[in-house]
Amino acid sequence: MKARTLFRVGVYNHPIENALSRFRLPMERESSQPESRPKYFFIRRKPDSLYVQVSQYTNPADTRPFEYNVSLMVASLSNQTNREIADKFERETGISLKLKVPGELERAGKIISRAIDMS
């Protein structure tokens, strides 16, 4: 079964680790990312596959021309699950992800949806 993806973006001007400590899913830091762009992820394979990734640009020069510095991607088998996880992330972390998602992220989501097999 192909994944459904959801991207949300916003601004958070504090270290992302502070907010993630309040999120109930145990996020792991991706060690290959530079300090200026920390990225965290959560993967659950069974019983219902779920992938959550959040990243933050901490260097203001890296965010131009974008209006956001935090992006959240949720991938699962259901658009409803994606929305529920994204809403939960916003509630628990206090990070508002209400900015317009850039077209390149929306296109990436479509590519990811076709590429990920979550069965």
C-alpha positions as CSV (number, residue, x, y, z in Angstrom):
1,M,0.0,0.0,0.0
2,K,1.3,3.4,-0.9
3,A,1.8,6.1,1.8
4,R,-0.1,9.3,2.1
5,T,2.0,12.3,3.1
6,L,1.3,15.6,4.9
7,F,3.7,18.5,5.2
8,R,3.2,21.5,7.5
9,V,5.5,24.4,8.1
10,G,5.9,27.2,10.7
11,V,8.3,29.3,12.7
12,Y,9.9,28.3,16.0
13,N,12.7,30.5,17.3
14,H,13.9,28.3,20.0
15,P,15.9,25.0,19.9
16,I,13.5,22.3,18.5
17,E,14.7,19.9,21.2
18,N,12.9,21.9,23.8
19,A,9.5,21.4,22.1
20,L,10.2,17.8,21.1
21,S,10.6,16.9,24.8
22,R,6.9,17.5,25.1
23,F,5.9,15.4,22.1
24,R,4.7,11.9,23.1
25,L,6.3,10.1,20.1
26,P,9.9,9.3,20.9
27,M,11.8,11.2,18.2
28,E,15.4,10.3,17.3
29,R,17.9,12.7,16.0
30,E,19.3,11.9,12.5
31,S,23.0,12.0,13.2
32,S,24.1,12.9,9.6
33,Q,22.4,16.3,9.7
34,P,24.5,19.4,10.5
35,E,24.0,21.4,13.7
36,S,22.4,24.2,11.7
37,R,19.6,21.9,10.5
38,P,18.7,19.3,13.1
39,K,16.3,16.6,11.9
40,Y,14.4,14.2,14.0
41,F,12.3,11.2,13.1
42,F,10.0,8.5,14.4
43,I,9.2,5.2,12.6
44,R,6.6,2.6,13.5
45,R,6.1,-0.4,11.3
46,K,3.4,-2.4,13.0
47,P,0.5,-2.6,13.5
48,D,-0.1,0.6,11.4
49,S,2.9,2.1,9.7
50,L,3.8,5.7,10.5
51,Y,6.8,7.9,9.7
52,V,7.2,11.4,11.3
53,Q,10.0,13.8,10.5
54,V,10.6,17.3,11.8
55,S,13.5,19.5,10.9
56,Q,14.5,23.0,11.8
57,Y,16.8,25.5,10.1
58,T,18.7,27.4,12.8
59,N,20.7,29.6,10.6
60,P,18.6,32.5,9.2
61,A,20.5,32.5,6.0
62,D,19.3,28.9,5.3
63,T,15.6,29.9,5.5
64,R,15.7,32.5,2.7
65,P,13.5,32.8,0.6
66,F,11.2,30.7,2.8
67,E,9.0,32.1,5.5
68,Y,9.4,29.1,7.7
69,N,12.2,27.4,9.7
70,V,10.4,24.3,10.9
71,S,8.9,21.6,8.7
72,L,6.9,18.5,9.7
73,M,6.2,15.5,7.4
74,V,3.9,12.7,8.4
75,A,3.5,9.6,6.3
76,S,1.0,6.8,6.9
77,L,-1.7,4.9,5.1
78,S,-4.4,7.5,5.9
79,N,-4.8,11.2,5.4
80,Q,-6.8,11.3,8.6
81,T,-4.0,9.7,10.6
82,N,-1.6,12.2,9.1
83,R,-3.8,15.2,10.2
84,E,-4.3,13.7,13.7
85,I,-0.5,13.2,14.2
86,A,0.2,16.7,12.9
87,D,-2.5,18.3,15.1
88,K,-1.1,16.3,18.1
89,F,2.4,17.5,17.3
90,E,1.3,21.2,17.3
91,R,-0.7,20.8,20.5
92,E,2.0,19.0,22.4
93,T,5.0,21.0,21.3
94,G,3.3,24.4,21.1
95,I,4.7,24.9,17.6
96,S,2.2,26.5,15.2
97,L,2.6,25.0,11.7
98,K,0.0,27.2,9.9
99,L,2.1,28.8,7.1
100,K,1.5,27.9,3.5
101,V,3.4,24.9,2.4
102,P,5.7,25.7,-0.5
103,G,5.0,24.0,-3.8
104,E,8.3,22.1,-3.8
105,L,7.4,20.4,-0.5
106,E,4.0,19.5,-1.8
107,R,5.6,18.0,-4.9
108,A,8.1,16.1,-2.7
109,G,5.2,14.7,-0.8
110,K,3.6,13.3,-3.9
111,I,6.9,11.7,-4.9
112,I,7.4,10.2,-1.4
113,S,3.8,8.9,-1.5
114,R,4.5,7.0,-4.7
115,A,7.9,5.7,-3.5
116,I,7.0,4.5,0.1
117,D,5.4,1.1,0.4
118,M,3.9,0.9,3.9
119,S,2.5,-2.6,3.6
